[in-house]
Amino acid sequence: QVDFVESGGGWAQPGGSLRLSCAASGSINTIHVMGWYRQALGKQRELVATINAIDHTNYADSVKGRFIISREARSTINLQMNNLKPEDTAVYYCNYREEIVGLRTYWGQGTQVTVSS
């Protein structure tokens, strides 16, 4: 079992910034990927950014150059969101996914991000 504490969501104006944080705890395997996904109203969940065990990052095209994912501990990640746009409005979910061993996937409860004037 992997549990999450997600924080940092809220409201921002277009062009503003927010910083999300996700601290995973529990049965953490060494080889895993963590990241943020989001789901807007009426849309499917989509990848925002991921970071793997050796800190290789991957971003959705829509957030490249604006968002930065980073790791501050083995299973704690941050997402710095800059130059926010209304289309960034969504529920953001922290994700933990094991690779090679275990292959378990866990999701956080989600945190709302709203970007509007």
Order of alpha helices (4+ residues) and beta strands (2+ residues): beta-beta-beta-beta-beta-beta-beta-beta-beta-beta-beta
